[in-house]
Amino acid sequence: MDELGDVINRQSWLEPVETALGSVADAVFNKTMPFGQTVRNFLHGTWLGHPLHPVVTDIPLGAWTAAAVCDVYECTTGDDRLAPGADMAVGLGLLGAVAAATTGLNDWNATSGKPRRVGSLHAITNIAATVCYLTSWWQRRNGCRAAGLTSGFAGYALSVAGAYLGGHLVYNERVGVNHAPEELPEKFVPIVKESELRENVLHKAEADGIPVVVVKRGARIFVLAEKCSHLG
């Protein structure tokens, strides 16, 4: 599986995509805007206890899977009684895709290196799937049902490919997986002399071999796990 990430990482044609996505993300999730960081934290899922993006992606994937099943039934039997449900599922999936794209872009903007490149292809695939389903939704509503079903099947294939890349990002590139050490010292461990700490300056140290960050703010000293627990 690591080979897939390496292959994607070598695709230089994805660099302009990264640049474009980064510009959009920086503009949309500007930390300097009022409540900017609060919004980003919400979209990261800090309030939920784990990333929000995988939760939201279940909406479009679930809806489009239901639509695909109904469409297959219609194509194989000629019975169109499930057509209204399929059409509604396509529309619901489009609404969920907007939420999934927003949370995903927010997470992706905090990545770097290979995960960022793989995430770019993940984004392109899902955007293409959404365009197919948007086309399918329009065709279904305007009497072009056969074309709408075809566009829907193409969109579903792309969404499955996008979901596969999303799984790679989580399980292989560890995006959104807890990176913080699970076991920290429970008793006092000397790590640095207080006299060496400067006000509001991060200082890297180790506590029983576990990398930590130490910072002094006024009369208080804070010690945190060195890696961001959410994005590493």
BAFI-3210 file (N, C-alpha, C; in Angstrom, 3 decimals, decimal comma, padded with zeros to 6 digits):
// residues 232
n [1|2|3|4|5|6|7|8|9|10|11|12|13|14|15|16|17|18|19|20|21|22|23|24|25|26|27|28|29|30|31|32|33|34|35|36|37|38|39|40|41|42|43|44|45|46|47|48|49|50|51|52|53|54|55|56|57|58|59|60|61|62|63|64|65|66|67|68|69|70|71|72|73|74|75|76|77|78|79|80|81|82|83|84|85|86|87|88|89|90|91|92|93|94|95|96|97|98|99|100|101|102|103|104|105|106|107|108|109|110|111|112|113|114|115|116|117|118|119|120|121|122|123|124|125|126|127|128|129|130|131|132|133|134|135|136|137|138|139|140|141|142|143|144|145|146|147|148|149|150|151|152|153|154|155|156|157|158|159|160|161|162|163|164|165|166|167|168|169|170|171|172|173|174|175|176|177|178|179|180|181|182|183|184|185|186|187|188|189|190|191|192|193|194|195|196|197|198|199|200|201|202|203|204|205|206|207|208|209|210|211|212|213|214|215|216|217|218|219|220|221|222|223|224|225|226|227|228|229|230|231|232]
n.u [000,809|002,020|003,421|001,589|001,171|003,743|003,959|001,950|002,971|005,067|003,953|004,241|002,464|000,448|001,203|000,409|-002,267|-002,160|-001,192|-003,323|-005,448|-004,391|-004,335|-007,072|-007,889|-006,411|-007,594|-010,266|-010,162|-008,956|-006,862|-006,642|-009,037|-012,098|-012,954|-011,674|-009,790|-011,378|-013,415|-011,916|-011,028|-013,489|-014,238|-012,177|-012,946|-012,415|-014,146|-015,619|-014,011|-012,678|-011,579|-013,773|-014,271|-014,271|-016,693|-018,620|-018,308|-019,695|-022,266|-022,569|-021,465|-023,067|-025,624|-025,268|-024,641|-027,068|-028,595|-027,307|-027,891|-030,682|-030,786|-029,505|-031,335|-033,500|-032,434|-032,021|-034,479|-036,392|-038,314|-039,444|-040,244|-038,702|-037,342|-037,910|-036,907|-034,219|-033,442|-033,817|-031,893|-029,559|-029,567|-029,407|-026,916|-025,319|-025,591|-024,374|-021,832|-020,815|-020,418|-018,570|-016,430|-015,712|-014,864|-012,856|-011,035|-010,158|-008,813|-006,863|-005,326|-003,630|-001,695|001,361|004,013|004,050|001,372|-000,051|000,153|-001,099|-003,581|-004,368|-004,921|-006,979|-008,856|-009,305|-010,455|-012,818|-014,064|-014,530|-016,335|-018,459|-019,160|-020,078|-022,347|-023,803|-024,341|-025,840|-028,027|-029,187|-029,817|-031,661|-033,771|-034,597|-035,653|-033,834|-033,294|-031,898|-029,333|-028,831|-028,704|-026,400|-024,440|-024,616|-023,679|-021,030|-020,195|-020,453|-018,490|-016,206|-016,463|-016,091|-013,429|-012,303|-012,951|-011,362|-008,805|-009,071|-009,165|-006,554|-005,163|-005,833|-005,158|-002,617|-001,099|-001,712|-003,314|-005,215|-005,196|-004,529|-001,560|-000,185|001,779|000,638|001,160|002,216|004,622|003,617|004,539|006,642|009,134|012,326|013,127|014,115|016,029|014,569|015,662|016,633|014,564|012,923|010,639|007,583|008,760|009,178|010,485|012,214|012,190|012,736|010,755|011,265|012,151|010,158|009,282|008,697|007,223|008,131|006,975|007,175|004,993|004,505|004,077|003,651|004,358|004,151|003,805|003,743|002,798|005,046|004,174|001,415|-001,646|-003,707|-002,952|-000,299]
n.v [-001,206|001,233|001,732|002,819|005,426|006,411|006,326|008,153|010,402|011,031|012,222|014,915|016,574|017,081|019,154|021,884|021,623|021,272|023,806|025,457|024,457|024,997|027,801|028,378|027,177|028,661|031,148|030,656|029,531|031,440|032,224|034,682|035,926|036,932|034,622|032,702|030,582|029,187|028,252|026,578|024,670|023,568|022,394|020,587|018,799|018,837|019,204|016,928|014,872|013,270|013,269|015,185|014,977|012,205|011,342|012,970|012,282|009,939|010,636|011,576|009,230|007,161|007,973|008,062|005,420|004,182|005,353|004,256|001,527|001,538|002,535|000,493|-001,532|-000,429|-000,355|-003,071|-004,319|-002,698|-001,520|001,424|002,334|002,914|005,117|007,875|007,820|007,250|009,537|011,471|010,614|011,121|013,941|014,430|013,365|015,208|017,493|016,553|016,209|018,769|019,508|017,526|018,180|020,662|020,128|018,311|019,818|021,607|019,900|018,875|021,141|021,370|019,513|018,071|017,330|013,932|013,057|015,370|015,501|013,085|013,655|015,678|014,330|012,753|014,769|015,754|013,506|013,198|015,629|015,342|013,207|014,458|016,392|014,716|013,640|015,957|016,635|014,360|014,718|017,021|016,056|014,033|015,539|016,846|015,210|013,515|010,706|008,247|009,149|010,412|008,259|007,004|008,982|009,009|006,428|006,672|008,685|007,318|005,330|006,922|008,076|005,876|005,292|007,633|007,305|005,119|006,230|008,008|006,243|005,308|007,619|007,800|005,282|004,633|006,996|008,217|010,475|012,463|010,547|009,731|011,022|011,501|010,455|007,573|006,806|008,620|009,797|009,156|010,001|012,541|013,740|014,844|017,176|019,558|022,451|025,038|027,554|027,650|028,136|030,377|033,104|032,317|030,841|028,003|024,906|022,047|018,803|015,728|013,289|010,646|009,445|010,151|012,471|015,864|019,164|022,124|025,042|028,255|030,403|033,233|032,639|030,006|026,712|024,800|021,537|019,673|017,009|016,426|016,141|017,169|015,918|015,395|015,834|015,235]
n.w [000,000|000,669|-001,604|-003,388|-002,416|-002,832|-005,614|-006,379|-005,176|-006,814|-008,987|-010,738|-012,049|-010,352|-008,780|-009,507|-008,823|-006,062|-005,377|-006,192|-004,626|-002,118|-002,114|-002,194|000,206|002,095|001,769|002,438|004,995|006,734|009,333|010,538|010,360|012,038|014,522|013,074|013,725|015,487|013,825|012,150|014,003|014,683|012,238|011,999|013,916|016,631|018,757|018,640|019,286|017,531|014,053|011,946|009,236|008,141|009,193|007,969|005,310|005,040|004,374|001,542|000,315|001,309|000,426|-002,360|-002,840|-002,224|-004,262|-006,498|-006,216|-006,524|-009,128|-010,579|-010,208|-011,611|-014,214|-014,789|-014,519|-015,618|-014,165|-012,847|-010,365|-008,164|-008,907|-008,081|-005,449|-005,913|-007,290|-005,317|-003,494|-004,910|-004,928|-002,151|-001,652|-003,015|-001,433|000,898|-000,120|-000,338|002,339|003,020|001,339|002,378|005,059|004,450|002,935|004,839|006,637|004,886|004,338|006,449|006,105|004,771|002,394|001,247|002,049|001,402|-001,363|-002,136|-001,078|-002,778|-005,190|-004,249|-003,753|-006,378|-007,588|-006,103|-006,632|-009,343|-009,236|-007,944|-009,848|-011,883|-010,633|-010,205|-012,828|-013,470|-011,770|-012,904|-015,464|-014,866|-013,909|-016,156|-018,059|-019,298|-018,707|-019,198|-019,838|-017,432|-015,649|-016,595|-016,139|-013,389|-012,679|-013,524|-011,795|-009,382|-009,589|-009,570|-007,039|-005,398|-005,983|-004,974|-002,278|-001,684|-001,894|000,192|002,341|002,175|002,902|005,585|006,817|005,873|005,451|007,772|008,307|010,347|012,298|015,702|016,747|019,004|021,859|023,596|026,177|028,771|031,214|034,550|036,960|038,497|036,331|035,717|033,212|032,086|033,005|034,855|034,673|032,118|030,464|028,323|028,241|026,732|024,670|022,723|023,821|023,090|024,496|026,360|027,975|029,819|027,453|025,696|023,261|024,016|024,317|025,879|027,475|028,886|030,508|031,992|035,380|035,063|033,805|030,930|029,607|026,742|024,489|021,803|019,142|017,112|018,030|016,277|013,527|013,406]
ca.u [000,000|002,883|003,852|000,603|001,489|004,994|003,672|001,197|003,850|005,969|003,192|004,498|001,335|-000,453|001,710|-000,489|-003,502|-001,843|-001,095|-004,661|-006,205|-003,827|-004,790|-008,483|-007,979|-005,901|-008,571|-011,506|-009,912|-007,965|-006,803|-006,698|-010,411|-012,793|-013,336|-011,063|-009,261|-012,508|-014,062|-011,028|-011,083|-014,788|-014,202|-011,256|-013,647|-011,866|-015,281|-016,180|-013,065|-011,940|-011,827|-015,155|-014,378|-014,743|-018,105|-019,436|-018,230|-020,688|-023,520|-022,606|-021,200|-024,253|-026,719|-024,983|-024,746|-028,502|-029,028|-026,751|-028,656|-031,987|-030,570|-029,224|-032,619|-034,276|-031,837|-032,097|-035,860|-037,272|-039,274|-038,958|-040,917|-037,701|-036,660|-037,956|-035,990|-032,850|-033,189|-033,674|-030,604|-028,520|-029,567|-028,911|-025,473|-024,680|-025,524|-023,339|-020,523|-020,351|-019,893|-017,375|-015,345|-015,293|-014,079|-011,656|-010,079|-009,610|-007,821|-005,772|-004,481|-002,673|-000,778|002,535|004,712|003,308|-000,072|-000,635|000,061|-002,159|-004,836|-004,739|-005,575|-008,241|-009,771|-009,666|-011,359|-014,120|-014,668|-015,036|-017,533|-019,531|-019,580|-020,885|-023,650|-024,526|-024,838|-026,885|-029,204|-029,804|-030,374|-032,852|-034,849|-034,934|-036,137|-032,764|-033,065|-030,842|-028,050|-028,665|-028,237|-025,003|-023,614|-024,617|-022,770|-019,658|-019,923|-020,281|-017,168|-015,207|-016,578|-015,466|-011,984|-011,958|-013,027|-010,178|-007,686|-009,298|-008,716|-005,088|-004,699|-006,020|-004,488|-001,210|-000,440|-002,078|-003,931|-006,359|-005,003|-003,861|-000,102|000,415|002,099|-000,484|001,574|003,118|005,009|002,605|005,211|007,521|010,352|013,077|013,375|014,858|016,162|013,663|016,447|016,919|013,351|012,619|009,208|006,830|009,611|009,051|011,737|012,036|012,841|012,248|010,306|011,394|012,295|009,029|009,488|007,701|007,503|007,972|006,871|006,934|004,133|004,340|004,514|003,243|005,135|003,309|004,502|002,814|003,371|005,679|003,418|-000,016|-002,328|-004,657|-002,332|001,104]
ca.v [000,000|002,403|001,983|003,691|006,792|006,810|006,580|009,411|011,489|011,357|012,837|016,364|017,320|017,423|020,332|023,041|021,358|021,591|025,263|026,022|024,077|025,720|029,195|028,388|026,861|029,797|032,233|030,275|029,248|032,419|032,267|036,052|036,390|036,709|033,239|031,846|029,356|028,463|027,556|025,493|023,622|022,901|021,552|019,478|017,844|018,813|019,101|015,588|013,907|012,677|014,076|015,311|014,673|010,851|011,216|013,660|011,592|008,868|011,141|011,377|007,846|006,368|008,389|007,650|003,960|003,890|005,735|003,289|000,282|001,774|002,693|-000,840|-002,233|000,132|-000,743|-004,517|-004,797|-001,790|-000,994|002,734|002,770|003,408|006,264|009,082|007,656|007,363|010,942|012,182|010,223|011,858|015,310|014,411|013,151|016,464|018,361|015,997|016,386|020,125|019,441|016,681|018,935|021,730|019,554|017,686|020,865|022,140|018,927|018,782|022,335|021,234|018,422|018,425|016,192|012,910|013,116|016,513|015,134|012,074|014,351|016,436|013,393|012,426|015,893|015,780|012,381|013,474|016,744|014,760|012,439|015,414|016,971|013,690|013,535|017,196|016,453|013,343|015,336|017,914|015,236|013,351|016,517|017,425|014,194|012,724|009,722|007,283|009,844|010,662|007,023|006,798|009,937|008,566|005,280|007,198|009,376|006,349|004,712|007,901|008,258|004,696|005,503|008,677|006,728|004,270|007,132|008,524|005,203|005,308|008,774|007,539|004,094|004,569|008,278|008,563|011,794|012,430|009,528|010,269|010,875|011,778|009,233|007,122|006,635|009,647|009,528|009,505|010,630|013,646|013,390|016,061|017,227|020,749|023,401|026,173|028,728|027,605|028,446|031,775|033,378|032,080|030,222|026,550|024,206|020,614|017,994|014,360|012,802|009,186|009,054|010,626|013,878|016,817|020,585|022,850|026,488|029,007|031,565|033,833|031,783|028,631|025,964|023,808|020,467|019,046|016,053|017,196|016,089|017,461|014,621|015,213|015,781|014,857]
ca.w [000,000|000,674|-002,972|-004,018|-002,019|-003,471|-007,032|-006,464|-004,745|-007,918|-010,066|-010,680|-012,608|-009,250|-008,062|-009,673|-008,078|-004,671|-005,247|-006,300|-003,433|-000,983|-002,171|-001,810|001,636|002,874|001,692|003,126|006,412|007,176|010,792|011,045|010,334|013,311|014,788|012,066|014,310|016,065|012,713|011,717|015,023|014,549|011,038|012,285|014,767|017,994|019,682|018,520|019,846|016,416|012,857|011,479|007,806|007,833|009,564|006,974|004,010|004,993|003,793|000,081|-000,082|001,611|-000,448|-003,739|-002,891|-002,310|-005,605|-007,456|-006,089|-007,157|-010,576|-011,126|-010,237|-012,710|-015,497|-015,014|-014,513|-016,326|-013,182|-012,412|-009,143|-007,206|-009,509|-007,239|-004,315|-006,419|-007,599|-004,048|-002,914|-005,644|-004,412|-000,774|-001,735|-003,432|-000,250|001,767|-000,751|-000,012|003,703|003,008|000,705|003,289|006,156|003,890|002,542|006,080|007,111|003,907|004,384|007,552|005,799|003,972|001,824|000,498|002,294|000,698|-002,778|-002,242|-000,809|-003,978|-006,107|-003,566|-003,985|-007,800|-007,852|-005,506|-007,374|-010,594|-008,882|-007,652|-011,128|-012,560|-009,982|-010,476|-014,192|-013,399|-011,136|-013,887|-016,535|-014,349|-013,751|-017,447|-018,991|-019,939|-017,648|-019,555|-019,670|-015,994|-015,018|-017,012|-015,387|-011,999|-012,535|-013,632|-010,542|-008,292|-009,750|-009,123|-005,592|-004,779|-006,104|-004,013|-000,935|-001,529|-001,607|001,537|003,267|002,148|003,678|007,017|007,335|005,468|005,687|009,155|008,405|011,256|013,327|016,882|016,676|020,314|022,608|024,405|027,571|029,284|032,600|035,549|038,090|038,124|035,601|035,373|031,772|031,719|034,098|034,698|034,316|030,687|029,719|028,049|028,219|025,493|023,649|022,788|024,091|022,905|025,524|026,419|029,276|029,743|026,057|024,884|022,882|024,514|024,136|027,135|027,285|030,114|030,314|033,309|036,482|034,776|032,826|030,271|028,904|025,807|023,546|020,738|017,893|017,111|018,126|015,167|012,208|013,477]
c.u [000,851|003,338|002,882|000,898|002,754|004,783|002,959|002,095|004,796|005,258|003,299|003,326|000,330|-000,012|000,831|-001,810|-003,303|-001,826|-002,470|-005,496|-005,712|-004,280|-006,238|-008,628|-007,506|-006,898|-009,822|-011,295|-008,816|-007,994|-006,971|-008,118|-011,064|-013,288|-012,716|-010,563|-010,368|-013,226|-013,217|-011,052|-012,390|-014,775|-013,219|-011,932|-013,106|-012,967|-015,861|-015,281|-012,304|-012,318|-013,280|-015,319|-014,854|-016,215|-018,997|-019,427|-019,227|-021,987|-023,527|-022,386|-022,416|-025,400|-026,491|-024,985|-026,210|-029,035|-028,546|-027,529|-030,013|-031,849|-030,288|-030,520|-033,466|-033,747|-032,048|-033,527|-036,798|-038,328|-038,732|-039,640|-039,946|-036,987|-036,733|-037,010|-034,543|-032,498|-032,999|-032,329|-029,454|-028,422|-029,027|-027,396|-024,727|-024,557|-024,438|-021,949|-019,947|-019,728|-018,610|-016,190|-014,816|-014,425|-012,785|-010,603|-009,414|-008,542|-006,601|-004,815|-003,457|-001,687|000,415|003,124|003,799|001,807|-000,758|-000,822|-001,047|-003,522|-005,306|-005,452|-006,924|-009,277|-010,242|-010,691|-012,755|-014,822|-015,269|-016,305|-018,714|-020,059|-020,454|-022,281|-024,470|-025,126|-025,994|-028,169|-029,940|-030,480|-031,655|-034,046|-035,331|-035,225|-035,085|-032,366|-031,936|-029,464|-027,771|-028,181|-026,773|-024,065|-023,514|-023,669|-021,301|-019,260|-019,691|-018,920|-016,072|-015,260|-015,964|-013,941|-011,517|-011,972|-011,817|-008,954|-007,833|-008,870|-007,201|-004,538|-004,789|-005,111|-003,021|-000,460|-000,781|-002,582|-005,171|-006,251|-004,226|-002,360|000,575|000,728|000,957|-000,113|002,612|003,479|003,938|003,220|006,146|008,788|011,087|013,413|014,207|014,950|015,267|014,415|016,756|015,722|013,181|011,121|008,630|007,683|009,532|010,417|011,474|012,818|012,298|011,865|010,276|011,430|011,180|009,247|008,333|008,145|007,195|007,900|006,520|006,112|003,818|004,896|004,212|004,126|004,247|004,185|003,476|003,550|003,884|004,844|001,964|-000,760|-003,203|-003,964|-000,846|002,047]
c.v [001,267|002,757|002,922|005,149|007,296|007,141|007,920|010,595|011,932|012,050|014,365|017,181|017,705|018,685|021,567|022,871|021,695|023,093|025,909|025,708|024,827|027,166|029,318|028,166|028,020|030,948|031,920|030,124|030,153|032,541|033,676|036,609|036,151|035,266|032,258|030,533|028,524|027,651|026,368|024,345|022,844|021,939|020,397|018,406|017,772|018,658|017,693|014,535|013,130|013,451|014,033|014,825|013,246|010,640|011,787|012,931|010,442|009,330|010,986|009,936|006,958|006,683|007,905|006,134|003,543|004,206|004,714|001,975|000,416|001,887|001,345|-001,638|-001,746|-000,335|-002,222|-005,025|-003,939|-001,169|000,316|003,235|003,329|004,666|007,529|009,004|007,798|008,817|011,761|011,870|010,938|013,290|015,395|014,226|014,410|017,432|017,869|016,198|017,768|020,137|018,624|017,425|020,013|021,196|018,933|018,705|021,463|021,205|018,899|019,967|022,289|020,101|018,934|017,152|015,240|012,933|014,266|016,196|014,098|012,720|015,175|015,538|012,952|013,513|015,930|014,692|012,661|014,651|016,225|013,955|013,365|016,069|015,979|013,609|014,811|017,145|015,462|013,922|016,232|017,102|014,525|014,298|017,074|016,367|013,375|011,591|008,744|007,901|010,098|009,434|006,761|007,713|009,527|007,403|005,723|007,905|008,417|005,666|005,649|008,084|007,080|004,826|006,567|008,166|005,837|005,121|007,742|007,520|005,126|006,453|008,507|006,418|003,988|005,862|008,848|009,995|011,680|011,381|010,142|009,975|011,067|010,471|008,860|007,035|007,692|009,319|009,991|010,196|011,726|013,114|014,682|016,074|018,440|021,669|024,613|027,420|028,792|028,007|029,952|031,954|033,161|031,537|028,704|025,901|022,711|019,841|016,567|014,011|011,281|008,699|009,503|012,097|014,757|018,236|021,288|024,342|027,150|030,243|032,147|032,917|030,315|028,016|024,854|022,803|019,722|017,975|016,829|017,238|016,478|016,131|014,342|015,005|015,466|016,010]
c.w [000,000|-000,736|-003,686|-003,684|-002,692|-004,947|-007,199|-006,122|-005,852|-009,078|-009,981|-011,215|-011,529|-008,498|-008,262|-008,936|-006,605|-004,449|-005,266|-005,063|-002,202|-000,945|-001,732|-000,302|002,500|002,889|002,502|004,627|006,964|008,698|011,354|011,039|011,694|013,416|013,782|012,633|014,934|014,995|012,258|012,716|014,938|013,367|011,187|013,130|016,173|019,039|019,710|019,147|018,794|015,154|012,394|010,041|007,518|008,176|008,468|005,635|003,904|004,333|002,273|-000,336|000,161|000,669|-001,873|-003,894|-003,003|-003,706|-006,632|-007,414|-006,780|-008,678|-011,240|-011,233|-011,411|-014,061|-015,806|-015,122|-015,355|-015,437|-012,630|-011,146|-008,101|-007,713|-008,647|-006,041|-004,733|-006,690|-006,326|-003,395|-003,601|-005,116|-002,993|-000,757|-002,133|-002,257|000,710|001,212|-000,449|001,386|003,769|002,410|001,638|004,408|005,639|003,514|003,772|006,650|006,195|004,021|005,512|007,313|004,997|003,382|001,078|000,792|001,558|-000,792|-002,989|-002,022|-001,994|-004,987|-005,549|-003,832|-005,434|-008,117|-007,317|-006,181|-008,677|-010,347|-008,636|-008,922|-011,896|-011,951|-010,148|-011,884|-014,220|-012,820|-012,130|-014,992|-016,095|-014,278|-015,090|-018,506|-019,688|-018,993|-017,974|-019,378|-018,195|-015,253|-015,352|-016,238|-013,927|-011,768|-012,628|-012,339|-009,392|-008,371|-009,249|-007,613|-004,835|-004,834|-005,116|-002,589|-000,658|-001,191|-000,213|002,589|003,324|002,997|005,178|007,499|006,956|005,747|007,060|009,292|009,285|012,343|014,486|016,832|018,029|021,033|023,546|025,887|027,935|030,729|033,587|036,763|037,577|037,458|035,278|033,882|031,364|032,936|033,838|034,251|032,817|029,833|029,572|027,868|026,813|024,339|023,813|022,954|023,975|023,952|025,438|027,838|029,218|028,301|025,147|024,543|023,375|024,181|025,450|026,838|028,627|029,795|031,686|034,379|036,227|033,696|032,267|029,528|028,052|025,002|022,325|019,464|018,115|017,078|016,911|013,829|012,227|013,240]
res [m|d|e|l|g|d|v|i|n|r|q|s|w|l|e|p|v|e|t|a|l|g|s|v|a|d|a|v|f|n|k|t|m|p|f|g|q|t|v|r|n|f|l|h|g|t|w|l|g|h|p|l|h|p|v|v|t|d|i|p|l|g|a|w|t|a|a|a|v|c|d|v|y|e|c|t|t|g|d|d|r|l|a|p|g|a|d|m|a|v|g|l|g|l|l|g|a|v|a|a|a|t|t|g|l|n|d|w|n|a|t|s|g|k|p|r|r|v|g|s|l|h|a|i|t|n|i|a|a|t|v|c|y|l|t|s|w|w|q|r|r|n|g|c|r|a|a|g|l|t|s|g|f|a|g|y|a|l|s|v|a|g|a|y|l|g|g|h|l|v|y|n|e|r|v|g|v|n|h|a|p|e|e|l|p|e|k|f|v|p|i|v|k|e|s|e|l|r|e|n|v|l|h|k|a|e|a|d|g|i|p|v|v|v|v|k|r|g|a|r|i|f|v|l|a|e|k|c|s|h|l|g]
***
